[in-house]
Amino acid sequence: MFGKTKIIQIGNSVGIVLPKEALAALHADKGDIVTISAAPDGVRISAYDPEVQRQVDAGREVMREYRDTLRALAK
């Protein structure tokens, strides 16, 4: 755990400021892209990995294309 942070106004949006320790753990720096995903206990922030995103997109494409087949196999 890296402590707490406050949600702040940034123009018409909101954001959070990450402590140096959190950035170091993410291996991220100013301007880098991070991924936010749901986790069983809240949300998870992780460094963006284009290879992982490519794999997720490919999986979604397969699930969309073979939806009926996958549904039948799940029974």
PDB file of N, CA, C and O in Angstrom:
ATOM      1  N   MET A   1       0.848  -1.173   0.000  1.00  0.00           N
ATOM      2  CA  MET A   1       0.000   0.000   0.000  1.00  0.00           C
ATOM      3  C   MET A   1       0.893   1.235   0.000  1.00  0.00           C
ATOM      4  O   MET A   1       1.916   1.268   0.684  1.00  0.00           O
ATOM      5  N   PHE A   2       0.507   2.236  -0.759  1.00  0.00           N
ATOM      6  CA  PHE A   2       1.323   3.428  -0.925  1.00  0.00           C
ATOM      7  C   PHE A   2       0.714   4.650  -0.264  1.00  0.00           C
ATOM      8  O   PHE A   2       1.094   5.774  -0.593  1.00  0.00           O
ATOM      9  N   GLY A   3      -0.209   4.468   0.648  1.00  0.00           N
ATOM     10  CA  GLY A   3      -0.835   5.602   1.316  1.00  0.00           C
ATOM     11  C   GLY A   3      -2.114   5.997   0.629  1.00  0.00           C
ATOM     12  O   GLY A   3      -2.690   5.225  -0.138  1.00  0.00           O
ATOM     13  N   LYS A   4      -2.549   7.190   0.905  1.00  0.00           N
ATOM     14  CA  LYS A   4      -3.800   7.652   0.302  1.00  0.00           C
ATOM     15  C   LYS A   4      -3.523   8.865  -0.559  1.00  0.00           C
ATOM     16  O   LYS A   4      -2.501   9.532  -0.400  1.00  0.00           O
ATOM     17  N   THR A   5      -4.434   9.146  -1.469  1.00  0.00           N
ATOM     18  CA  THR A   5      -4.315  10.296  -2.349  1.00  0.00           C
ATOM     19  C   THR A   5      -5.689  10.903  -2.524  1.00  0.00           C
ATOM     20  O   THR A   5      -6.697  10.262  -2.224  1.00  0.00           O
ATOM     21  N   LYS A   6      -5.739  12.113  -2.998  1.00  0.00           N
ATOM     22  CA  LYS A   6      -6.989  12.845  -3.123  1.00  0.00           C
ATOM     23  C   LYS A   6      -7.379  12.952  -4.590  1.00  0.00           C
ATOM     24  O   LYS A   6      -6.517  13.108  -5.454  1.00  0.00           O
ATOM     25  N   ILE A   7      -8.659  12.868  -4.870  1.00  0.00           N
ATOM     26  CA  ILE A   7      -9.173  13.084  -6.220  1.00  0.00           C
ATOM     27  C   ILE A   7      -9.249  14.595  -6.415  1.00  0.00           C
ATOM     28  O   ILE A   7      -9.855  15.300  -5.608  1.00  0.00           O
ATOM     29  N   ILE A   8      -8.629  15.090  -7.490  1.00  0.00           N
ATOM     30  CA  ILE A   8      -8.574  16.534  -7.729  1.00  0.00           C
ATOM     31  C   ILE A   8      -9.206  16.889  -9.065  1.00  0.00           C
ATOM     32  O   ILE A   8      -9.310  16.047  -9.957  1.00  0.00           O
ATOM     33  N   GLN A   9      -9.625  18.136  -9.195  1.00  0.00           N
ATOM     34  CA  GLN A   9     -10.197  18.650 -10.439  1.00  0.00           C
ATOM     35  C   GLN A   9      -9.056  18.958 -11.409  1.00  0.00           C
ATOM     36  O   GLN A   9      -8.083  19.614 -11.037  1.00  0.00           O
ATOM     37  N   ILE A  10      -9.176  18.489 -12.643  1.00  0.00           N
ATOM     38  CA  ILE A  10      -8.212  18.791 -13.704  1.00  0.00           C
ATOM     39  C   ILE A  10      -9.037  19.229 -14.910  1.00  0.00           C
ATOM     40  O   ILE A  10      -9.505  18.392 -15.682  1.00  0.00           O
ATOM     41  N   GLY A  11      -9.212  20.517 -15.072  1.00  0.00           N
ATOM     42  CA  GLY A  11     -10.068  21.019 -16.137  1.00  0.00           C
ATOM     43  C   GLY A  11     -11.502  20.575 -15.895  1.00  0.00           C
ATOM     44  O   GLY A  11     -12.060  20.823 -14.826  1.00  0.00           O
ATOM     45  N   ASN A  12     -12.098  19.920 -16.886  1.00  0.00           N
ATOM     46  CA  ASN A  12     -13.465  19.405 -16.741  1.00  0.00           C
ATOM     47  C   ASN A  12     -13.481  17.963 -16.252  1.00  0.00           C
ATOM     48  O   ASN A  12     -14.546  17.358 -16.126  1.00  0.00           O
ATOM     49  N   SER A  13     -12.304  17.414 -15.977  1.00  0.00           N
ATOM     50  CA  SER A  13     -12.187  16.027 -15.529  1.00  0.00           C
ATOM     51  C   SER A  13     -11.675  15.990 -14.102  1.00  0.00           C
ATOM     52  O   SER A  13     -11.472  17.032 -13.480  1.00  0.00           O
ATOM     53  N   VAL A  14     -11.466  14.795 -13.589  1.00  0.00           N
ATOM     54  CA  VAL A  14     -10.851  14.610 -12.288  1.00  0.00           C
ATOM     55  C   VAL A  14      -9.697  13.631 -12.433  1.00  0.00           C
ATOM     56  O   VAL A  14      -9.648  12.859 -13.390  1.00  0.00           O
ATOM     57  N   GLY A  15      -8.778  13.663 -11.492  1.00  0.00           N
ATOM     58  CA  GLY A  15      -7.637  12.765 -11.542  1.00  0.00           C
ATOM     59  C   GLY A  15      -7.077  12.549 -10.161  1.00  0.00           C
ATOM     60  O   GLY A  15      -7.553  13.133  -9.188  1.00  0.00           O
ATOM     61  N   ILE A  16      -6.066  11.711 -10.075  1.00  0.00           N
ATOM     62  CA  ILE A  16      -5.379  11.474  -8.815  1.00  0.00           C
ATOM     63  C   ILE A  16      -3.890  11.692  -9.029  1.00  0.00           C
ATOM     64  O   ILE A  16      -3.377  11.535 -10.136  1.00  0.00           O
ATOM     65  N   VAL A  17      -3.215  12.051  -7.967  1.00  0.00           N
ATOM     66  CA  VAL A  17      -1.768  12.206  -7.996  1.00  0.00           C
ATOM     67  C   VAL A  17      -1.179  10.959  -7.362  1.00  0.00           C
ATOM     68  O   VAL A  17      -1.517  10.615  -6.229  1.00  0.00           O
ATOM     69  N   LEU A  18      -0.294  10.280  -8.090  1.00  0.00           N
ATOM     70  CA  LEU A  18       0.324   9.061  -7.573  1.00  0.00           C
ATOM     71  C   LEU A  18       1.646   9.394  -6.893  1.00  0.00           C
ATOM     72  O   LEU A  18       2.452  10.144  -7.445  1.00  0.00           O
ATOM     73  N   PRO A  19       1.879   8.852  -5.710  1.00  0.00           N
ATOM     74  CA  PRO A  19       3.160   9.080  -5.036  1.00  0.00           C
ATOM     75  C   PRO A  19       4.318   8.458  -5.822  1.00  0.00           C
ATOM     76  O   PRO A  19       4.114   7.540  -6.616  1.00  0.00           O
ATOM     77  N   LYS A  20       5.523   8.960  -5.596  1.00  0.00           N
ATOM     78  CA  LYS A  20       6.716   8.445  -6.280  1.00  0.00           C
ATOM     79  C   LYS A  20       6.852   6.940  -6.116  1.00  0.00           C
ATOM     80  O   LYS A  20       7.226   6.239  -7.056  1.00  0.00           O
ATOM     81  N   GLU A  21       6.548   6.441  -4.923  1.00  0.00           N
ATOM     82  CA  GLU A  21       6.685   5.009  -4.660  1.00  0.00           C
ATOM     83  C   GLU A  21       5.750   4.184  -5.545  1.00  0.00           C
ATOM     84  O   GLU A  21       6.121   3.113  -6.026  1.00  0.00           O
ATOM     85  N   ALA A  22       4.530   4.696  -5.755  1.00  0.00           N
ATOM     86  CA  ALA A  22       3.573   3.988  -6.614  1.00  0.00           C
ATOM     87  C   ALA A  22       4.060   3.993  -8.062  1.00  0.00           C
ATOM     88  O   ALA A  22       3.966   2.981  -8.757  1.00  0.00           O
ATOM     89  N   LEU A  23       4.582   5.136  -8.513  1.00  0.00           N
ATOM     90  CA  LEU A  23       5.112   5.210  -9.875  1.00  0.00           C
ATOM     91  C   LEU A  23       6.292   4.257 -10.054  1.00  0.00           C
ATOM     92  O   LEU A  23       6.424   3.606 -11.091  1.00  0.00           O
ATOM     93  N   ALA A  24       7.139   4.181  -9.044  1.00  0.00           N
ATOM     94  CA  ALA A  24       8.287   3.273  -9.116  1.00  0.00           C
ATOM     95  C   ALA A  24       7.812   1.823  -9.200  1.00  0.00           C
ATOM     96  O   ALA A  24       8.365   1.035  -9.968  1.00  0.00           O
ATOM     97  N   ALA A  25       6.794   1.466  -8.419  1.00  0.00           N
ATOM     98  CA  ALA A  25       6.272   0.101  -8.440  1.00  0.00           C
ATOM     99  C   ALA A  25       5.629  -0.222  -9.792  1.00  0.00           C
ATOM    100  O   ALA A  25       5.668  -1.368 -10.242  1.00  0.00           O
ATOM    101  N   LEU A  26       5.042   0.785 -10.434  1.00  0.00           N
ATOM    102  CA  LEU A  26       4.438   0.601 -11.759  1.00  0.00           C
ATOM    103  C   LEU A  26       5.472   0.630 -12.878  1.00  0.00           C
ATOM    104  O   LEU A  26       5.169   0.287 -14.021  1.00  0.00           O
ATOM    105  N   HIS A  27       6.689   1.038 -12.545  1.00  0.00           N
ATOM    106  CA  HIS A  27       7.718   1.282 -13.573  1.00  0.00           C
ATOM    107  C   HIS A  27       7.174   2.271 -14.593  1.00  0.00           C
ATOM    108  O   HIS A  27       7.326   2.086 -15.801  1.00  0.00           O
ATOM    109  N   ALA A  28       6.529   3.337 -14.083  1.00  0.00           N
ATOM    110  CA  ALA A  28       5.910   4.345 -14.928  1.00  0.00           C
ATOM    111  C   ALA A  28       6.452   5.719 -14.556  1.00  0.00           C
ATOM    112  O   ALA A  28       7.032   5.909 -13.488  1.00  0.00           O
ATOM    113  N   ASP A  29       6.250   6.667 -15.459  1.00  0.00           N
ATOM    114  CA  ASP A  29       6.689   8.028 -15.235  1.00  0.00           C
ATOM    115  C   ASP A  29       5.674   8.973 -15.869  1.00  0.00           C
ATOM    116  O   ASP A  29       4.733   8.533 -16.529  1.00  0.00           O
ATOM    117  N   LYS A  30       5.867  10.245 -15.668  1.00  0.00           N
ATOM    118  CA  LYS A  30       4.983  11.264 -16.209  1.00  0.00           C
ATOM    119  C   LYS A  30       4.805  11.051 -17.713  1.00  0.00           C
ATOM    120  O   LYS A  30       5.781  10.892 -18.447  1.00  0.00           O
ATOM    121  N   GLY A  31       3.559  11.048 -18.156  1.00  0.00           N
ATOM    122  CA  GLY A  31       3.258  10.878 -19.572  1.00  0.00           C
ATOM    123  C   GLY A  31       3.028   9.447 -20.011  1.00  0.00           C
ATOM    124  O   GLY A  31       2.529   9.222 -21.114  1.00  0.00           O
ATOM    125  N   ASP A  32       3.380   8.460 -19.175  1.00  0.00           N
ATOM    126  CA  ASP A  32       3.145   7.060 -19.529  1.00  0.00           C
ATOM    127  C   ASP A  32       1.655   6.736 -19.435  1.00  0.00           C
ATOM    128  O   ASP A  32       0.898   7.432 -18.759  1.00  0.00           O
ATOM    129  N   ILE A  33       1.258   5.692 -20.109  1.00  0.00           N
ATOM    130  CA  ILE A  33      -0.126   5.235 -20.084  1.00  0.00           C
ATOM    131  C   ILE A  33      -0.234   4.089 -19.087  1.00  0.00           C
ATOM    132  O   ILE A  33       0.627   3.211 -19.043  1.00  0.00           O
ATOM    133  N   VAL A  34      -1.301   4.103 -18.286  1.00  0.00           N
ATOM    134  CA  VAL A  34      -1.570   3.004 -17.362  1.00  0.00           C
ATOM    135  C   VAL A  34      -2.930   2.408 -17.693  1.00  0.00           C
ATOM    136  O   VAL A  34      -3.768   3.050 -18.326  1.00  0.00           O
ATOM    137  N   THR A  35      -3.129   1.195 -17.265  1.00  0.00           N
ATOM    138  CA  THR A  35      -4.388   0.491 -17.458  1.00  0.00           C
ATOM    139  C   THR A  35      -5.102   0.403 -16.116  1.00  0.00           C
ATOM    140  O   THR A  35      -4.490   0.065 -15.103  1.00  0.00           O
ATOM    141  N   ILE A  36      -6.388   0.704 -16.108  1.00  0.00           N
ATOM    142  CA  ILE A  36      -7.195   0.584 -14.900  1.00  0.00           C
ATOM    143  C   ILE A  36      -8.214  -0.510 -15.153  1.00  0.00           C
ATOM    144  O   ILE A  36      -8.955  -0.458 -16.135  1.00  0.00           O
ATOM    145  N   SER A  37      -8.255  -1.502 -14.271  1.00  0.00           N
ATOM    146  CA  SER A  37      -9.187  -2.610 -14.450  1.00  0.00           C
ATOM    147  C   SER A  37      -9.849  -2.941 -13.121  1.00  0.00           C
ATOM    148  O   SER A  37      -9.357  -2.583 -12.051  1.00  0.00           O
ATOM    149  N   ALA A  38     -10.971  -3.630 -13.218  1.00  0.00           N
ATOM    150  CA  ALA A  38     -11.692  -4.045 -12.017  1.00  0.00           C
ATOM    151  C   ALA A  38     -10.949  -5.194 -11.352  1.00  0.00           C
ATOM    152  O   ALA A  38     -10.382  -6.056 -12.024  1.00  0.00           O
ATOM    153  N   ALA A  39     -10.960  -5.196 -10.041  1.00  0.00           N
ATOM    154  CA  ALA A  39     -10.350  -6.268  -9.253  1.00  0.00           C
ATOM    155  C   ALA A  39     -11.366  -6.682  -8.188  1.00  0.00           C
ATOM    156  O   ALA A  39     -12.267  -5.907  -7.867  1.00  0.00           O
ATOM    157  N   PRO A  40     -11.236  -7.880  -7.641  1.00  0.00           N
ATOM    158  CA  PRO A  40     -12.203  -8.335  -6.640  1.00  0.00           C
ATOM    159  C   PRO A  40     -12.339  -7.378  -5.448  1.00  0.00           C
ATOM    160  O   PRO A  40     -13.413  -7.273  -4.856  1.00  0.00           O
ATOM    161  N   ASP A  41     -11.265  -6.693  -5.103  1.00  0.00           N
ATOM    162  CA  ASP A  41     -11.309  -5.804  -3.943  1.00  0.00           C
ATOM    163  C   ASP A  41     -11.354  -4.326  -4.320  1.00  0.00           C
ATOM    164  O   ASP A  41     -11.154  -3.480  -3.448  1.00  0.00           O
ATOM    165  N   GLY A  42     -11.606  -3.981  -5.577  1.00  0.00           N
ATOM    166  CA  GLY A  42     -11.691  -2.586  -6.000  1.00  0.00           C
ATOM    167  C   GLY A  42     -11.218  -2.423  -7.427  1.00  0.00           C
ATOM    168  O   GLY A  42     -11.806  -2.992  -8.346  1.00  0.00           O
ATOM    169  N   VAL A  43     -10.157  -1.647  -7.624  1.00  0.00           N
ATOM    170  CA  VAL A  43      -9.594  -1.451  -8.959  1.00  0.00           C
ATOM    171  C   VAL A  43      -8.105  -1.748  -8.930  1.00  0.00           C
ATOM    172  O   VAL A  43      -7.471  -1.732  -7.875  1.00  0.00           O
ATOM    173  N   ARG A  44      -7.564  -2.016 -10.097  1.00  0.00           N
ATOM    174  CA  ARG A  44      -6.131  -2.306 -10.224  1.00  0.00           C
ATOM    175  C   ARG A  44      -5.556  -1.347 -11.271  1.00  0.00           C
ATOM    176  O   ARG A  44      -6.125  -1.180 -12.350  1.00  0.00           O
ATOM    177  N   ILE A  45      -4.439  -0.729 -10.944  1.00  0.00           N
ATOM    178  CA  ILE A  45      -3.723   0.130 -11.883  1.00  0.00           C
ATOM    179  C   ILE A  45      -2.438  -0.586 -12.250  1.00  0.00           C
ATOM    180  O   ILE A  45      -1.674  -0.985 -11.371  1.00  0.00           O
ATOM    181  N   SER A  46      -2.194  -0.751 -13.542  1.00  0.00           N
ATOM    182  CA  SER A  46      -0.962  -1.406 -13.977  1.00  0.00           C
ATOM    183  C   SER A  46      -0.398  -0.673 -15.185  1.00  0.00           C
ATOM    184  O   SER A  46      -1.116   0.035 -15.891  1.00  0.00           O
ATOM    185  N   ALA A  47       0.878  -0.849 -15.406  1.00  0.00           N
ATOM    186  CA  ALA A  47       1.532  -0.219 -16.547  1.00  0.00           C
ATOM    187  C   ALA A  47       0.931  -0.768 -17.832  1.00  0.00           C
ATOM    188  O   ALA A  47       0.637  -1.960 -17.929  1.00  0.00           O
ATOM    189  N   TYR A  48       0.752   0.093 -18.804  1.00  0.00           N
ATOM    190  CA  TYR A  48       0.193  -0.309 -20.086  1.00  0.00           C
ATOM    191  C   TYR A  48       1.219  -1.123 -20.864  1.00  0.00           C
ATOM    192  O   TYR A  48       2.379  -0.730 -20.991  1.00  0.00           O
ATOM    193  N   ASP A  49       0.775  -2.251 -21.375  1.00  0.00           N
ATOM    194  CA  ASP A  49       1.644  -3.107 -22.177  1.00  0.00           C
ATOM    195  C   ASP A  49       0.939  -3.353 -23.513  1.00  0.00           C
ATOM    196  O   ASP A  49      -0.083  -4.038 -23.544  1.00  0.00           O
ATOM    197  N   PRO A  50       1.458  -2.813 -24.609  1.00  0.00           N
ATOM    198  CA  PRO A  50       0.779  -2.971 -25.895  1.00  0.00           C
ATOM    199  C   PRO A  50       0.584  -4.427 -26.309  1.00  0.00           C
ATOM    200  O   PRO A  50      -0.389  -4.746 -26.992  1.00  0.00           O
ATOM    201  N   GLU A  51       1.493  -5.314 -25.906  1.00  0.00           N
ATOM    202  CA  GLU A  51       1.359  -6.734 -26.249  1.00  0.00           C
ATOM    203  C   GLU A  51       0.157  -7.340 -25.541  1.00  0.00           C
ATOM    204  O   GLU A  51      -0.595  -8.109 -26.139  1.00  0.00           O
ATOM    205  N   VAL A  52      -0.026  -7.002 -24.280  1.00  0.00           N
ATOM    206  CA  VAL A  52      -1.189  -7.500 -23.535  1.00  0.00           C
ATOM    207  C   VAL A  52      -2.466  -6.965 -24.174  1.00  0.00           C
ATOM    208  O   VAL A  52      -3.438  -7.706 -24.323  1.00  0.00           O
ATOM    209  N   GLN A  53      -2.475  -5.682 -24.554  1.00  0.00           N
ATOM    210  CA  GLN A  53      -3.655  -5.110 -25.195  1.00  0.00           C
ATOM    211  C   GLN A  53      -3.956  -5.809 -26.511  1.00  0.00           C
ATOM    212  O   GLN A  53      -5.122  -6.036 -26.834  1.00  0.00           O
ATOM    213  N   ARG A  54      -2.931  -6.154 -27.275  1.00  0.00           N
ATOM    214  CA  ARG A  54      -3.131  -6.879 -28.525  1.00  0.00           C
ATOM    215  C   ARG A  54      -3.776  -8.236 -28.269  1.00  0.00           C
ATOM    216  O   ARG A  54      -4.669  -8.655 -29.005  1.00  0.00           O
ATOM    217  N   GLN A  55      -3.317  -8.925 -27.214  1.00  0.00           N
ATOM    218  CA  GLN A  55      -3.868 -10.233 -26.872  1.00  0.00           C
ATOM    219  C   GLN A  55      -5.320 -10.119 -26.418  1.00  0.00           C
ATOM    220  O   GLN A  55      -6.151 -10.948 -26.788  1.00  0.00           O
ATOM    221  N   VAL A  56      -5.629  -9.105 -25.623  1.00  0.00           N
ATOM    222  CA  VAL A  56      -7.009  -8.892 -25.165  1.00  0.00           C
ATOM    223  C   VAL A  56      -7.909  -8.606 -26.358  1.00  0.00           C
ATOM    224  O   VAL A  56      -9.007  -9.155 -26.450  1.00  0.00           O
ATOM    225  N   ASP A  57      -7.459  -7.758 -27.265  1.00  0.00           N
ATOM    226  CA  ASP A  57      -8.251  -7.443 -28.457  1.00  0.00           C
ATOM    227  C   ASP A  57      -8.480  -8.685 -29.311  1.00  0.00           C
ATOM    228  O   ASP A  57      -9.576  -8.884 -29.835  1.00  0.00           O
ATOM    229  N   ALA A  58      -7.451  -9.523 -29.455  1.00  0.00           N
ATOM    230  CA  ALA A  58      -7.592 -10.757 -30.230  1.00  0.00           C
ATOM    231  C   ALA A  58      -8.597 -11.694 -29.559  1.00  0.00           C
ATOM    232  O   ALA A  58      -9.420 -12.307 -30.240  1.00  0.00           O
ATOM    233  N   GLY A  59      -8.539 -11.807 -28.262  1.00  0.00           N
ATOM    234  CA  GLY A  59      -9.485 -12.648 -27.525  1.00  0.00           C
ATOM    235  C   GLY A  59     -10.916 -12.169 -27.691  1.00  0.00           C
ATOM    236  O   GLY A  59     -11.828 -12.974 -27.878  1.00  0.00           O
ATOM    237  N   ARG A  60     -11.112 -10.859 -27.622  1.00  0.00           N
ATOM    238  CA  ARG A  60     -12.460 -10.302 -27.809  1.00  0.00           C
ATOM    239  C   ARG A  60     -12.978 -10.582 -29.217  1.00  0.00           C
ATOM    240  O   ARG A  60     -14.156 -10.886 -29.402  1.00  0.00           O
ATOM    241  N   GLU A  61     -12.097 -10.477 -30.203  1.00  0.00           N
ATOM    242  CA  GLU A  61     -12.482 -10.757 -31.590  1.00  0.00           C
ATOM    243  C   GLU A  61     -12.911 -12.218 -31.747  1.00  0.00           C
ATOM    244  O   GLU A  61     -13.921 -12.508 -32.388  1.00  0.00           O
ATOM    245  N   VAL A  62     -12.138 -13.131 -31.158  1.00  0.00           N
ATOM    246  CA  VAL A  62     -12.490 -14.559 -31.215  1.00  0.00           C
ATOM    247  C   VAL A  62     -13.824 -14.796 -30.526  1.00  0.00           C
ATOM    248  O   VAL A  62     -14.672 -15.516 -31.052  1.00  0.00           O
ATOM    249  N   MET A  63     -14.020 -14.199 -29.355  1.00  0.00           N
ATOM    250  CA  MET A  63     -15.280 -14.394 -28.625  1.00  0.00           C
ATOM    251  C   MET A  63     -16.465 -13.844 -29.411  1.00  0.00           C
ATOM    252  O   MET A  63     -17.543 -14.439 -29.403  1.00  0.00           O
ATOM    253  N   ARG A  64     -16.276 -12.712 -30.091  1.00  0.00           N
ATOM    254  CA  ARG A  64     -17.368 -12.147 -30.877  1.00  0.00           C
ATOM    255  C   ARG A  64     -17.662 -13.011 -32.106  1.00  0.00           C
ATOM    256  O   ARG A  64     -18.822 -13.267 -32.429  1.00  0.00           O
ATOM    257  N   GLU A  65     -16.607 -13.456 -32.783  1.00  0.00           N
ATOM    258  CA  GLU A  65     -16.776 -14.222 -34.015  1.00  0.00           C
ATOM    259  C   GLU A  65     -17.363 -15.610 -33.757  1.00  0.00           C
ATOM    260  O   GLU A  65     -18.169 -16.107 -34.544  1.00  0.00           O
ATOM    261  N   TYR A  66     -16.953 -16.231 -32.651  1.00  0.00           N
ATOM    262  CA  TYR A  66     -17.384 -17.606 -32.355  1.00  0.00           C
ATOM    263  C   TYR A  66     -18.289 -17.671 -31.137  1.00  0.00           C
ATOM    264  O   TYR A  66     -18.251 -18.640 -30.379  1.00  0.00           O
ATOM    265  N   ARG A  67     -19.107 -16.635 -30.949  1.00  0.00           N
ATOM    266  CA  ARG A  67     -19.987 -16.558 -29.784  1.00  0.00           C
ATOM    267  C   ARG A  67     -20.879 -17.788 -29.645  1.00  0.00           C
ATOM    268  O   ARG A  67     -20.971 -18.364 -28.561  1.00  0.00           O
ATOM    269  N   ASP A  68     -21.536 -18.195 -30.731  1.00  0.00           N
ATOM    270  CA  ASP A  68     -22.451 -19.342 -30.673  1.00  0.00           C
ATOM    271  C   ASP A  68     -21.703 -20.639 -30.354  1.00  0.00           C
ATOM    272  O   ASP A  68     -22.174 -21.447 -29.554  1.00  0.00           O
ATOM    273  N   THR A  69     -20.559 -20.834 -30.968  1.00  0.00           N
ATOM    274  CA  THR A  69     -19.756 -22.037 -30.725  1.00  0.00           C
ATOM    275  C   THR A  69     -19.306 -22.088 -29.269  1.00  0.00           C
ATOM    276  O   THR A  69     -19.415 -23.127 -28.619  1.00  0.00           O
ATOM    277  N   LEU A  70     -18.809 -20.982 -28.765  1.00  0.00           N
ATOM    278  CA  LEU A  70     -18.339 -20.947 -27.386  1.00  0.00           C
ATOM    279  C   LEU A  70     -19.495 -21.157 -26.398  1.00  0.00           C
ATOM    280  O   LEU A  70     -19.324 -21.804 -25.365  1.00  0.00           O
ATOM    281  N   ARG A  71     -20.657 -20.611 -26.718  1.00  0.00           N
ATOM    282  CA  ARG A  71     -21.830 -20.807 -25.870  1.00  0.00           C
ATOM    283  C   ARG A  71     -22.210 -22.289 -25.831  1.00  0.00           C
ATOM    284  O   ARG A  71     -22.527 -22.822 -24.767  1.00  0.00           O
ATOM    285  N   ALA A  72     -22.177 -22.957 -26.998  1.00  0.00           N
ATOM    286  CA  ALA A  72     -22.519 -24.380 -27.045  1.00  0.00           C
ATOM    287  C   ALA A  72     -21.496 -25.208 -26.282  1.00  0.00           C
ATOM    288  O   ALA A  72     -21.873 -26.162 -25.602  1.00  0.00           O
ATOM    289  N   LEU A  73     -20.217 -24.873 -26.373  1.00  0.00           N
ATOM    290  CA  LEU A  73     -19.191 -25.590 -25.651  1.00  0.00           C
ATOM    291  C   LEU A  73     -19.294 -25.395 -24.136  1.00  0.00           C
ATOM    292  O   LEU A  73     -18.881 -26.259 -23.363  1.00  0.00           O
ATOM    293  N   ALA A  74     -19.837 -24.276 -23.729  1.00  0.00           N
ATOM    294  CA  ALA A  74     -19.951 -23.987 -22.290  1.00  0.00           C
ATOM    295  C   ALA A  74     -21.047 -24.796 -21.632  1.00  0.00           C
ATOM    296  O   ALA A  74     -21.074 -24.906 -20.406  1.00  0.00           O
ATOM    297  N   LYS A  75     -21.957 -25.369 -22.413  1.00  0.00           N
ATOM    298  CA  LYS A  75     -23.075 -26.130 -21.831  1.00  0.00           C
ATOM    299  C   LYS A  75     -22.623 -27.468 -21.333  1.00  0.00           C
ATOM    300  O   LYS A  75     -23.430 -28.239 -20.815  1.00  0.00           O
TER     301      LYS A  75
END
